[in-house]
């Protein structure tokens, strides 16, 4: 007699499972592939996985058949085709996982987890015009630096930072905002493994007697 699957209690505050594996950046029009292991929700014991990308202006549910049971009967294999991902609107999304347990055709448990923020970049292959692939932080930093250097073009002067147009900012505010976004951009690069912030090391000179 087989042992029935253990159904975990619903937590008071839903949090992400301890084993992470989803990418933080994807590109529309590319294949999306990874394997995910939710320790308490084994794929071989009736659990099914669904992913949802949600933003204030768009939503994308992973297509049927794109998530399957791995050979280890524990993990899930994710494989979304380029034709399917091409339909995703570029932007920054919250990535949710929905784990459902069905027994004898009846849904007996469902858990939804907010996993992380995920950026979806615009499709490049087959694009008819150049695509600005800069992040919001990098674009804002570039606009601020252009304004500080004297660029008076409408594209720069009418750009808004936190609801305030650059044309209304004085030199002190521009410098402050530039430093703020330069720090944020360093953090983005560090998250991608491209940059390590320099550490200040202080030396104390002791006099020789």
N, C-alpha and C positions, 0 to 999 in steps of 0.2 A: 504494500500500500504506500503510495507516494505521499510525501509530506507536503501539506498545503503551503503556499507562499505566506511569508510573514508580512502582514500589512502594518507599516509603521504608523504611529499616532500622528494626527495632524498637529504641526507645531503652532504655537500661539502667534509667532512672527516668522513668516517664511524667509529662509535665508538660503544662499547658494550651497549646494553640496560641497564637500571638502575636496573632491577630485575635480580639478579644472582642466579644460582642454580646448575650449572653443577659441578660435582666432579673434583678436580684437580689431582686425582690419580685413575686409574682403573687397573684391572688385566685381562689379556687375559684368556679366559676359564671360567670366572665367568659371572653371569647374571648382566647386567647393567640396573638399573631401577631408574628413578626419574621423577618428574613432573616439567615442566617449564612454567612460565607465562611471555609472552612478552606483556606488557600492550597495546602497540599501534598496535599489530598484533593479534587480537583475533581469536582463532581457529574456533569459530563458525560462523565467517563471511567470510569464504572462504580462509583464510590463511593456508598454509601448511608449515611445518617445515622439514628441512633436516640438519643433522650434517655431517661435514667432518673433519676428523683428518688428518692433513698434516704435514709431516716432509721432510727434504731434501732427504730421501731415501725411504719413504713409504707413502701411502695414504690409508685411509679407509673411505668409505661412508656408513653411517648407512643403513642397508638393508630395502627394501620396506616392509611396514607393521609394522616396529618396532617403529614408531611414530604415535600416534593416537590422536584424539580429546578427551579431558577430558570431563567429565559429566557437568562441569561448563560452557562449550562452550567458555571458555576464555583461558584455559591452554592446554598444550600438554603433553601426557603421553608417556614416553620413556621406552621401554622394549626390550632389545636385549638379545637373548638366549646365553647360554654358547657355543653352537656349532658355532654361528656366531662370537662371540668375540674371539674364539680360532684362528681365521684367522688373527688377528691383530698382526703385528710385534712389539715386545717390543721396547720402546724408548720414547723420549720426542717429543710431537707433539704440533702444534698450533691447537686449536679447533675452528672451524668456524661454525656459524649457517647461513643457507640460508632460508629466509622466502619468499615464493612465493604466489601471489594472482592470482587466475584464475577465470575469469568470462565468462560464456557461452562457455567454452572450450578454451578460449584464455588467455594466460599469459599476465596480464595487469601491474604487478609490481613485482619486485624482489629486496630484500635487503640482502646483505651479511655482516655479522659482525664477526670480529675477537674477540673472547670472552676472551681467556686466554691460558696459557700454560697448557698442561695436560700430565702427565706421565702415560704410560701404562707398567705395570710390566709383567714379563714372567709368563706363565701358570705354576702352581705348581702341581695341581692334575694330575696324570698320567705321570708326567715327568720321564724320564728314568735315569736321572743323576741329581746331586745336582745343584741348580741354584743360582748364585750370585745375591741376591736381593738388594745389596747395591746401593745407588745412585752414580752417577759419583763423586759428591763432597765427599761422605764418602769414596769411594774407593781411591780417590786421597789422602785424608787425611791419610788413613791407610798406603799407600805406602810411603808417606813422613815421617811418624812417624817410619816406619820400617827402612827406610834408616838412619834416625838420630840415631836409636838404634844400627846400625851397620850391618844390613842385606845386604849381598853382592850378594844375589841370582839374576840371570838374570831377573826374573820376576819383581823385585823391581828396579834394576839398569837401566833397559832398558825402564821403564815406563816414558812417556813423560808428562810434565806439561807445558801447553801453548807452545807446540812445542819444548821444551827443555828436553833432557833426564836427569833423576835424577843423573846418573853417572857423569855428567858434572857440577853439582852444588856443591859449597863449603858449609861449615857448616853455614855460615851466610845466604846464599840464601835458604838453606833448612829450617832454622828456620823461615825465613820471609814467605816462601810459606806455611809452616805448620800453622803459625798463621793466614794467609789469609784464608786457607781452614777450619781451626777450627771455625773461625767466620762464614763462609758460612754454615757450618754444624749446628752451633747453630741456624742460621736463619731457616734452613730447619726444625729442631726440633720444633722451636717456631711456625712455620706455621702449624705443626701437633698438636700443643697443648701439646707437650712433655717437653718443656723447656722454662723457662723464664729467660732472661738475668738479671744477678744481677746488681742492680744500686748502684753506689758509692754515699755514703752520707757523706758530709764533715761537721765537727763540728768545730765551732770557739770557743775557750776557752777564756772567758773574765776574766781578773784578778780581784780579789776581793780587794778593797781598804778599 
